Amino acid sequence: MSFANGKGVLVQDICNDSGVDSQLVQDADARVSIMDADKLVASAFRLTGEPSMPIKVGYRLGTRSCNLLQHLMIVSPDLASATRQQQKFHRLFTDEQPPMLSIDSAAQQATMEYFFESSGCLEGSQQRILISMTGHLYWLRIKCGKHFTPLRMELTIDEARMGRAQLEYSLGCPVQFNAARNAIVFDERNLYVESPFHNQHLLALMEKQCEVLTQRLGSQQHYVANALRSALQNGALDYRANIEQAADFIGVSTRTLNRYLKSEGTNYKTLLSEERIALASRLLREGERCIEDVAFDVGYSSRRSFDRAFTQAVGISPAVARKQPLT
């Protein structure tokens, strides 16, 4: 967004073009959904008309530490230890899966493989992947020193609009498009080069800060589940909604929603069943609708399936529950 602003494109214009609420962008503590992020990136790319935007933005991300986790990784002794810190505290930076480091000792090569969630905004997704990958490449050069030369970069995206030749010239390494993975392959020895920015005192201090922030995120561990429960209760989400519809409501992929709910100790099937039974219990005791209608109201396709689910969850049948008074 700052890059686009420097090109004369207002943040509000990008939000208007993408349909993303500008208040979300202005809140420094907000966690923007992948769909909204991709919409913003696509709009910024379109409105600036800058074909090399992913490279320039990636350079900014890679050469400027703007996040506590990035600072922690910079002051770590070497790339291997920095990668371990990233694995441990990756949630402070993004809700996506952390990169995976693998080593091929026979070939003396190391590979950092990156995992990106997809969204329905293809243009934004491709630009975001290229921004992130170039940002990581520039960061690796800072961490390992100017001698760092990757063997290649692998990208799952189609060949960028700026062209392979210009992209390889800017990145300083061969690029493979339409690859099976997003990865940077480099000499294994780079993992253990001592960082000139290593500072043990700052390392200990930042680790503590990261622990505190991680615990703070953990204290909000039911945020997504509660958001879905509230949506079901107030009618924003139908009791027949499948997981794809629930994920669309939250603004993430089904894979990400599953991961969120798993970290919160539940899953969508369990959450939906609990809310269905809770509403059914209230409707039954109010006694205004027959059991068949109650079953339909809370999302069951038949009286039989409702009876079975209700009895299993509550321990009594819907017919018996109907006779109990509201409390």
C-alpha positions as CSV (number, residue, x, y, z in Angstrom):
1,M,0.0,0.0,0.0
2,S,2.9,2.4,0.8
3,F,4.4,1.6,-2.6
4,A,1.2,2.5,-4.4
5,N,0.8,5.6,-2.3
6,G,4.3,6.7,-3.4
7,K,3.1,6.3,-7.0
8,G,0.3,8.8,-6.3
9,V,-2.4,6.1,-5.7
10,L,-4.4,6.8,-2.6
11,V,-5.1,4.0,-0.1
12,Q,-8.8,4.9,-0.2
13,D,-8.8,4.5,-4.0
14,I,-7.3,1.0,-3.7
15,C,-9.9,0.1,-1.0
16,N,-12.7,1.4,-3.2
17,D,-11.5,-0.4,-6.2
18,S,-11.0,-3.7,-4.3
19,G,-14.2,-3.4,-2.2
20,V,-12.2,-3.8,1.0
21,D,-13.2,-1.7,4.0
22,S,-10.5,1.0,4.5
23,Q,-11.0,0.8,8.3
24,L,-9.5,-2.7,8.1
25,V,-6.4,-1.4,6.4
26,Q,-5.9,1.5,8.8
27,D,-6.0,-0.8,11.8
28,A,-2.4,-1.8,12.5
29,D,-3.6,-4.7,14.6
30,A,-6.1,-6.1,12.1
31,R,-5.4,-9.5,10.5
32,V,-6.5,-9.2,6.9
33,S,-8.0,-12.2,5.3
34,I,-6.2,-13.8,2.3
35,M,-9.1,-12.9,0.0
36,D,-9.0,-9.3,1.0
37,A,-5.2,-9.2,0.8
38,D,-5.3,-10.6,-2.7
39,K,-8.0,-8.0,-3.7
40,L,-5.9,-5.2,-2.4
41,V,-2.8,-6.4,-4.1
42,A,-4.6,-6.9,-7.5
43,S,-6.1,-3.4,-7.2
44,A,-2.7,-1.8,-6.3
45,F,-1.1,-3.6,-9.2
46,R,-3.8,-2.4,-11.6
47,L,-4.0,1.2,-10.4
48,T,-0.3,1.8,-10.3
49,G,0.3,0.3,-13.8
50,E,3.7,-0.8,-12.6
51,P,4.7,-4.1,-14.1
52,S,7.7,-4.5,-11.7
53,M,5.6,-3.8,-8.6
54,P,6.1,-7.3,-7.1
55,I,9.9,-7.0,-7.3
56,K,10.0,-3.5,-5.8
57,V,7.6,-4.3,-3.0
58,G,9.4,-7.6,-2.4
59,Y,12.7,-5.7,-2.1
60,R,11.1,-3.4,0.5
61,L,9.8,-6.4,2.5
62,G,13.1,-8.1,2.3
63,T,15.4,-5.2,3.2
64,R,13.3,-3.5,5.9
65,S,12.4,-5.3,9.2
66,C,8.9,-4.2,9.9
67,N,7.8,-7.0,12.2
68,L,9.0,-8.3,15.5
69,L,9.5,-11.8,14.1
70,Q,11.7,-10.4,11.3
71,H,13.9,-8.5,13.9
72,L,14.2,-11.8,15.9
73,M,15.3,-13.7,12.9
74,I,17.8,-11.0,11.9
75,V,19.6,-11.1,15.3
76,S,19.7,-14.9,15.4
77,P,23.2,-16.5,15.0
78,D,22.7,-17.9,11.5
79,L,20.1,-18.8,8.9
80,A,19.5,-22.3,10.4
81,S,18.6,-20.8,13.8
82,A,16.6,-18.0,12.3
83,T,14.5,-20.6,10.4
84,R,13.8,-22.4,13.7
85,Q,12.5,-19.1,15.2
86,Q,10.3,-18.6,12.2
87,Q,8.8,-22.1,12.6
88,K,8.1,-21.4,16.3
89,F,6.6,-17.9,16.0
90,H,5.3,-17.9,12.4
91,R,1.7,-17.0,13.5
92,L,2.9,-13.5,14.5
93,F,3.6,-12.8,10.8
94,T,0.8,-14.7,9.0
95,D,-1.8,-17.4,9.4
96,E,-0.4,-19.4,6.5
97,Q,1.8,-22.4,7.0
98,P,5.5,-21.6,7.8
99,P,8.1,-22.4,5.2
100,M,9.8,-25.8,5.4
101,L,13.6,-26.2,5.3
102,S,15.0,-29.4,3.7
103,I,18.6,-30.4,3.1
104,D,20.0,-32.6,0.5
105,S,23.4,-33.5,1.9
106,A,24.4,-35.5,-1.1
107,A,24.0,-32.6,-3.4
108,Q,25.0,-30.1,-0.7
109,Q,21.8,-28.1,-1.3
110,A,19.2,-26.6,1.0
111,T,15.6,-25.8,0.0
112,M,13.2,-23.3,1.6
113,E,9.7,-24.3,0.4
114,Y,6.9,-21.8,0.9
115,F,3.2,-22.5,1.3
116,F,0.6,-20.0,0.2
117,E,-3.2,-20.1,0.6
118,S,-5.1,-19.6,-2.6
119,S,-8.1,-17.3,-3.0
120,G,-10.7,-16.6,-5.7
121,C,-8.7,-13.6,-6.8
122,L,-6.1,-15.2,-9.2
123,E,-4.3,-12.0,-10.2
124,G,-3.9,-11.0,-6.6
125,S,-2.7,-14.5,-5.5
126,Q,0.0,-14.6,-8.2
127,Q,1.2,-11.1,-7.4
128,R,1.2,-11.9,-3.6
129,I,3.3,-15.0,-4.2
130,L,5.8,-13.2,-6.3
131,I,6.0,-10.3,-3.8
132,S,6.5,-12.8,-0.9
133,M,9.1,-14.9,-2.7
134,T,11.2,-12.0,-3.9
135,G,11.0,-10.5,-0.4
136,H,12.3,-13.8,1.1
137,L,15.1,-13.8,-1.5
138,Y,16.3,-10.3,-0.6
139,W,16.0,-11.2,3.1
140,L,18.2,-14.3,2.6
141,R,20.8,-12.1,1.0
142,I,20.9,-9.8,4.0
143,K,20.9,-12.6,6.5
144,C,23.6,-14.7,4.7
145,G,25.7,-11.8,3.2
146,K,26.2,-10.5,-0.3
147,H,27.9,-13.7,-1.3
148,F,24.5,-15.5,-1.1
149,T,23.6,-16.6,-4.6
150,P,20.5,-18.9,-5.0
151,L,20.8,-21.8,-7.4
152,R,17.2,-21.2,-8.6
153,M,13.8,-20.0,-7.6
154,E,10.7,-22.2,-8.3
155,L,7.3,-20.6,-8.7
156,T,3.9,-22.2,-9.2
157,I,2.6,-19.1,-11.0
158,D,2.5,-18.4,-14.7
159,E,5.3,-16.4,-16.2
160,A,5.2,-12.9,-14.9
161,R,4.1,-10.0,-17.1
162,M,7.4,-8.3,-16.8
163,G,9.1,-11.3,-18.5
164,R,11.4,-14.1,-17.5
165,A,14.6,-12.3,-18.6
166,Q,13.9,-9.1,-16.6
167,L,12.8,-11.1,-13.5
168,E,15.9,-13.3,-13.5
169,Y,18.1,-10.2,-14.0
170,S,16.4,-8.5,-11.0
171,L,16.6,-11.6,-8.7
172,G,20.0,-12.7,-9.9
173,C,19.1,-16.4,-10.3
174,P,17.3,-18.7,-12.7
175,V,13.5,-18.8,-12.3
176,Q,11.2,-21.8,-13.0
177,F,7.6,-20.9,-13.6
178,N,4.6,-23.3,-13.4
179,A,6.7,-25.4,-11.0
180,A,5.2,-27.9,-8.6
181,R,6.2,-25.8,-5.6
182,N,7.3,-22.3,-4.4
183,A,10.9,-22.7,-3.3
184,I,14.3,-21.2,-3.2
185,V,17.2,-23.6,-3.6
186,F,20.7,-22.6,-2.4
187,D,24.0,-23.9,-1.2
188,E,23.7,-25.8,2.1
189,R,26.7,-23.9,3.6
190,N,24.7,-20.7,3.7
191,L,22.7,-22.1,6.6
192,Y,25.6,-21.9,9.0
193,V,27.3,-18.6,8.0
194,E,27.5,-16.4,11.1
195,S,25.2,-13.4,10.8
196,P,26.9,-10.0,11.3
197,F,23.7,-8.9,13.0
198,H,23.8,-11.6,15.7
199,N,23.1,-10.1,19.1
200,Q,22.5,-12.4,22.0
201,H,21.0,-9.8,24.3
202,L,18.5,-8.6,21.7
203,L,17.8,-12.2,20.8
204,A,16.8,-13.1,24.4
205,L,14.7,-9.9,24.7
206,M,12.9,-10.4,21.4
207,E,12.2,-14.1,22.2
208,K,10.4,-13.0,25.4
209,Q,8.4,-10.4,23.4
210,C,7.4,-13.0,20.8
211,E,6.3,-15.4,23.6
212,V,4.1,-12.8,25.1
213,L,2.5,-11.9,21.8
214,T,2.0,-15.6,20.9
215,Q,0.3,-16.1,24.3
216,R,-1.9,-13.1,23.6
217,L,-3.0,-14.6,20.3
218,G,-3.7,-17.8,22.2
219,S,-5.9,-16.1,24.6
220,Q,-8.1,-15.2,21.6
221,Q,-8.2,-18.9,20.6
222,H,-12.0,-19.1,20.2
223,Y,-12.3,-16.0,18.0
224,V,-13.2,-17.8,14.8
225,A,-15.5,-20.4,16.4
226,N,-17.3,-17.6,18.3
227,A,-17.7,-15.6,15.1
228,L,-19.3,-18.6,13.4
229,R,-21.6,-19.3,16.4
230,S,-22.7,-15.6,16.4
231,A,-23.3,-15.7,12.7
232,L,-25.5,-18.8,13.1
233,Q,-27.4,-17.3,16.0
234,N,-28.2,-14.0,14.4
235,G,-29.1,-15.4,11.0
236,A,-26.0,-14.2,9.1
237,L,-25.2,-17.8,8.4
238,D,-27.8,-20.5,7.7
239,Y,-28.0,-23.7,9.8
240,R,-27.7,-25.6,6.6
241,A,-24.4,-23.9,5.6
242,N,-21.6,-26.2,4.6
243,I,-18.0,-25.6,5.4
244,E,-17.4,-23.8,2.1
245,Q,-20.1,-21.3,2.9
246,A,-18.7,-20.9,6.4
247,A,-15.2,-20.3,5.0
248,D,-16.6,-17.7,2.6
249,F,-18.3,-15.9,5.5
250,I,-15.0,-15.7,7.5
251,G,-13.1,-14.8,4.3
252,V,-10.6,-17.6,4.2
253,S,-10.2,-20.9,2.4
254,T,-11.8,-24.1,3.8
255,R,-8.3,-25.4,4.5
256,T,-7.5,-22.3,6.6
257,L,-10.9,-22.4,8.4
258,N,-10.2,-26.1,9.3
259,R,-6.8,-25.0,10.7
260,Y,-8.3,-22.2,12.7
261,L,-11.0,-24.3,14.2
262,K,-8.5,-27.1,15.0
263,S,-6.3,-24.7,16.9
264,E,-9.4,-23.6,18.8
265,G,-10.1,-27.2,19.8
266,T,-13.1,-27.9,17.5
267,N,-14.2,-28.5,13.9
268,Y,-17.0,-27.1,11.8
269,K,-19.1,-30.3,12.0
270,T,-19.0,-30.3,15.8
271,L,-19.6,-26.6,16.0
272,L,-22.6,-26.7,13.7
273,S,-24.1,-29.7,15.5
274,E,-23.7,-28.0,18.9
275,E,-25.5,-24.8,17.6
276,R,-28.3,-26.9,16.0
277,I,-28.9,-28.8,19.2
278,A,-28.9,-25.6,21.3
279,L,-31.4,-23.9,19.1
280,A,-33.5,-27.1,18.9
281,S,-33.6,-27.4,22.6
282,R,-35.0,-23.9,23.0
283,L,-37.6,-24.3,20.2
284,L,-38.8,-27.6,21.6
285,R,-39.3,-26.2,25.1
286,E,-41.1,-23.2,23.7
287,G,-43.6,-25.7,22.3
288,E,-44.8,-23.6,19.4
289,R,-43.7,-25.8,16.5
290,C,-44.0,-29.6,15.9
291,I,-40.8,-31.7,16.1
292,E,-40.7,-32.1,12.3
293,D,-40.6,-28.3,11.8
294,V,-38.0,-27.9,14.5
295,A,-35.8,-30.4,12.8
296,F,-36.1,-28.5,9.5
297,D,-35.6,-25.1,11.2
298,V,-32.2,-26.2,12.6
299,G,-31.0,-27.8,9.4
300,Y,-31.8,-31.5,9.5
301,S,-33.2,-33.2,6.4
302,S,-35.5,-35.6,8.3
303,R,-37.1,-36.2,11.7
304,R,-35.2,-39.5,12.0
305,S,-31.7,-37.9,11.6
306,F,-32.7,-35.1,14.0
307,D,-34.0,-37.6,16.7
308,R,-30.8,-39.6,16.5
309,A,-28.5,-36.5,16.7
310,F,-30.5,-34.8,19.5
311,T,-30.7,-38.0,21.6
312,Q,-27.0,-38.6,21.2
313,A,-26.1,-35.1,22.2
314,V,-28.6,-34.4,25.0
315,G,-29.3,-37.9,26.3
316,I,-33.0,-37.7,25.9
317,S,-35.3,-37.7,22.9
318,P,-36.8,-34.5,21.4
319,A,-40.2,-35.6,22.5
320,V,-39.1,-35.9,26.2
321,A,-37.2,-32.6,25.9
322,R,-40.3,-30.9,24.7
323,K,-42.0,-31.6,28.1
324,Q,-39.2,-29.9,30.1
325,P,-39.8,-26.3,31.0
326,L,-37.6,-23.5,29.8
327,T,-35.0,-22.4,32.4
